[in-house]
Each structure stands twice: as C-alpha cells, then as structure tokens.
Amino acid sequence: MAVLVEAISVVLRLEAVEARFAGGLDAFDAIVPNATGCSDGELIRFGFMVPADVEAFVKSLEGAGLRYLGDGMAQDMVVVDQQRGSLSACDWLDAGRVDLDPAGREQVTIAWLKGSEPGGFAAPDGWQYAGSLSQTFGFAPGTEAPRPGLQFLRHQDGIDVYLDRLSGKEVYVGRYDQPHPQNDGRRPEGTGG
C-alpha cells in the first residue's frame, strides 16, 4: 500500500513512532497537527502548505524522541514534496506519481515503504481528487501570501485567509498552529494556542 503526498508532506515510519515517540501512539495521536493525516499501516503522512509549518512539526517530533536526519539520511521521518519527491536521502521510502484514470489526466503523488508493493493508497478521510491539491496544485515559496495580488485578512482556526484582489474571492492556506506575521503574532479567540 502507499500514502497520498500532497503539498509538503511529513512521512513517518509507523514502527518508529511506536518504538520511539514519547508516550507511544496515544501521545502521538494527541499532537496530530491537522486533518491531512493518513496511514497505510506502515507509514503515517501529514501534509502542510507552508515550509515553516513543516519545520515546526518536525521539531516537535524530534522533541518527542523521533529522529529526522542522521549521517545525511532520513531516519524515522522524511519530508516529501508533491512535485520534487523526497527532500533528503532516504533508503526506506519510494515515491512517485500514479494515474487515477487510464487517460493520465488525473495523477497523484504517493509514497510507500521500500520493498512494499504500492498498489492502492491511503488518503485523508473524505479526500477526493476533484478540488484536491493534486488537481489544483500551485506553489509559492516562503511563509507570506501564496502569490502577489493576495491581501492577508485573518488567521482563523489554523488557516490563513487572504483576499484575491483579482477574483474578489477568499483564498485559504492551512497552517500548523502558526499565527501570520501580519496578525501581530496574536491568535484570534477560538483558534487554540
């Protein structure tokens, strides 16, 4: 089996979480950062839209006993980009794109434990291709507005909300418990933290 990779994903070996995460799986479940988690029984994956959020999550995992890099190789977890694949050397993970339809118009990136057959893939509850990041992927580096022409409006319930000045529509960027710098570092009521 395999796990879906969208945006920037942190992929962990389930056996490492069970063996090394302080407090085990119950404690791990208590720090789940967002609703993008999925597992194929060998790997656990969480997705993020902002590199700084990936870094914060990886640091929290390291603080609980997991190892990110050792001797230049991914240890218990690895960061996998939807477009570029693994961002560090990793001898226990394979990743690639697969077609969901025979015509090749619908593709997703998946990751699987090396030596396993990818077959199908696990995805977050309720995930569907239509409207997903796999279908509508766009990337902007950094932690500021996803692209020029967007005005930051607010941080609410773990999401930065921007106004797209061209379309007049709101654009959403999921965040890992990080207030936006333009929000004076304050969290609105009801956003946790």
C-alpha positions as CSV (number, residue, x, y, z in Angstrom):
1,M,0.0,0.0,0.0
2,A,1.0,3.7,0.0
3,V,0.1,7.1,1.3
4,L,-1.0,10.2,-0.6
5,V,1.5,13.0,-0.9
6,E,0.2,16.5,-1.4
7,A,1.9,19.9,-0.9
8,I,4.8,19.3,1.5
9,S,4.3,16.0,3.4
10,V,6.0,14.6,6.5
11,V,6.1,10.8,6.2
12,L,6.9,8.7,9.2
13,R,7.6,5.0,9.7
14,L,4.8,3.7,11.9
15,E,7.2,1.3,13.6
16,A,9.5,4.2,14.6
17,V,6.5,6.1,16.1
18,E,5.5,3.0,18.1
19,A,9.1,2.4,19.3
20,R,10.5,5.9,20.0
21,F,7.7,8.5,20.3
22,A,7.5,9.5,24.0
23,G,4.2,8.1,25.2
24,G,3.7,5.9,22.1
25,L,0.8,6.1,19.7
26,D,-1.7,7.6,22.1
27,A,0.7,10.5,22.8
28,F,1.3,10.8,19.0
29,D,-2.4,11.0,18.3
30,A,-2.7,13.8,20.8
31,I,-0.3,16.0,18.8
32,V,-1.8,15.4,15.3
33,P,-1.4,18.8,13.6
34,N,-4.3,18.8,11.1
35,A,-6.8,16.6,9.3
36,T,-4.4,15.6,6.5
37,G,-3.2,12.5,8.3
38,C,-3.5,9.1,6.7
39,S,-1.8,5.7,7.2
40,D,-1.3,2.6,5.1
41,G,-0.3,0.5,8.2
42,E,3.4,1.0,7.6
43,L,3.6,4.8,7.1
44,I,1.9,7.8,8.5
45,R,1.6,11.0,6.5
46,F,0.7,14.7,7.3
47,G,0.6,17.5,4.7
48,F,1.4,21.1,5.1
49,M,1.2,24.1,2.8
50,V,4.0,26.3,4.3
51,P,7.6,25.2,4.8
52,A,7.8,26.9,8.2
53,D,5.0,24.7,9.4
54,V,6.8,21.6,8.2
55,E,9.9,22.7,10.2
56,A,7.8,23.3,13.3
57,F,6.1,19.9,13.1
58,V,9.4,18.1,12.5
59,K,11.0,19.9,15.5
60,S,8.0,18.8,17.7
61,L,8.5,15.2,16.6
62,E,12.2,15.4,17.3
63,G,11.4,16.8,20.7
64,A,9.3,13.7,21.4
65,G,12.1,11.3,20.5
66,L,11.9,10.7,16.8
67,R,14.9,11.3,14.5
68,Y,14.8,13.3,11.3
69,L,18.3,13.1,9.8
70,G,21.4,11.2,10.8
71,D,24.5,10.9,8.7
72,G,22.7,12.7,5.9
73,M,19.9,10.2,5.7
74,A,16.3,10.3,6.7
75,Q,15.8,8.2,9.8
76,D,12.3,7.9,11.3
77,M,10.7,10.5,9.1
78,V,11.2,12.3,5.8
79,V,9.9,15.4,4.1
80,V,8.4,14.6,0.7
81,D,7.4,17.4,-1.8
82,Q,4.4,16.7,-4.1
83,Q,6.4,17.8,-7.1
84,R,10.0,17.0,-6.3
85,G,9.8,13.9,-4.2
86,S,11.9,13.2,-1.1
87,L,13.8,16.3,0.1
88,S,16.6,14.2,1.7
89,A,18.3,10.9,1.0
90,C,16.1,8.1,2.3
91,D,16.8,4.4,2.0
92,W,13.4,3.2,3.3
93,L,10.9,5.2,1.1
94,D,9.9,5.2,-2.5
95,A,7.7,7.9,-4.1
96,G,6.2,8.6,-7.5
97,R,3.3,9.7,-9.5
98,V,0.4,7.4,-10.4
99,D,-2.5,7.7,-12.8
100,L,-6.0,7.5,-11.4
101,D,-7.6,7.3,-14.8
102,P,-6.5,5.4,-18.0
103,A,-6.0,8.7,-20.0
104,G,-3.5,10.0,-17.4
105,R,-5.4,13.2,-16.8
106,E,-5.7,12.6,-13.1
107,Q,-2.4,11.9,-11.3
108,V,-1.4,11.9,-7.6
109,T,1.9,11.5,-5.9
110,I,2.2,8.6,-3.5
111,A,4.9,7.3,-1.2
112,W,5.4,3.7,0.0
113,L,7.8,1.7,2.2
114,K,10.7,0.4,0.0
115,G,10.2,-3.2,-0.7
116,S,6.4,-3.0,-0.4
117,E,4.0,-3.0,-3.4
118,P,2.3,0.4,-3.7
119,G,-1.0,-0.9,-5.0
120,G,-3.7,1.5,-3.7
121,F,-3.0,4.4,-1.4
122,A,-4.4,5.7,1.8
123,A,-5.7,9.3,1.8
124,P,-7.2,11.6,4.5
125,D,-10.8,11.0,5.4
126,G,-13.1,12.5,2.8
127,W,-10.4,13.1,0.3
128,Q,-11.4,13.1,-3.4
129,Y,-9.4,14.1,-6.4
130,A,-11.8,16.8,-7.6
131,G,-10.7,20.0,-5.9
132,S,-7.7,18.4,-4.3
133,L,-4.2,19.8,-4.2
134,S,-3.3,17.0,-6.6
135,Q,-5.7,18.5,-9.2
136,T,-5.1,22.2,-8.5
137,F,-1.5,22.4,-7.2
138,G,0.2,25.7,-7.1
139,F,3.3,26.7,-5.1
140,A,4.8,29.9,-3.7
141,P,7.9,29.7,-1.6
142,G,8.1,31.2,1.9
143,T,5.6,32.0,4.5
144,E,3.9,35.1,3.2
145,A,0.9,35.4,0.8
146,P,0.8,32.5,-1.6
147,R,1.2,34.9,-4.6
148,P,1.2,38.6,-5.5
149,G,-2.3,40.2,-5.5
150,L,-3.3,38.5,-2.3
151,Q,-4.1,40.5,0.8
152,F,-3.9,38.9,4.2
153,L,-7.2,39.1,6.0
154,R,-7.0,36.9,9.1
155,H,-5.8,33.8,10.8
156,Q,-8.8,31.6,11.9
157,D,-8.9,28.0,13.1
158,G,-5.5,27.1,11.8
159,I,-6.0,28.8,8.4
160,D,-4.6,32.0,7.0
161,V,-7.2,33.7,4.9
162,Y,-6.3,36.0,2.0
163,L,-8.4,38.1,-0.4
164,D,-7.5,37.5,-4.0
165,R,-7.8,41.1,-5.4
166,L,-8.3,39.9,-9.0
167,S,-11.2,37.5,-8.3
168,G,-12.6,39.0,-5.2
169,K,-12.6,35.5,-3.6
170,E,-11.0,34.4,-0.4
171,V,-8.0,32.0,-0.6
172,Y,-7.1,29.7,2.2
173,V,-3.7,28.4,3.4
174,G,-3.7,25.8,6.1
175,R,-1.2,26.5,8.9
176,Y,0.4,24.4,11.7
177,D,-0.7,26.4,14.7
178,Q,1.3,29.4,13.4
179,P,-0.2,33.0,13.6
180,H,0.5,35.0,10.5
181,P,3.2,37.8,11.0
182,Q,0.7,40.4,9.8
183,N,-1.6,39.4,12.7
184,D,0.9,40.8,15.3
185,G,1.6,37.2,16.4
186,R,-1.8,37.1,18.2
187,R,-4.2,34.3,17.8
188,P,-7.9,35.1,17.4
189,E,-10.2,33.6,20.1
190,G,-11.2,30.1,19.4
191,T,-8.1,29.2,17.3
192,G,-6.3,27.2,20.0
193,G,-2.9,28.2,21.3
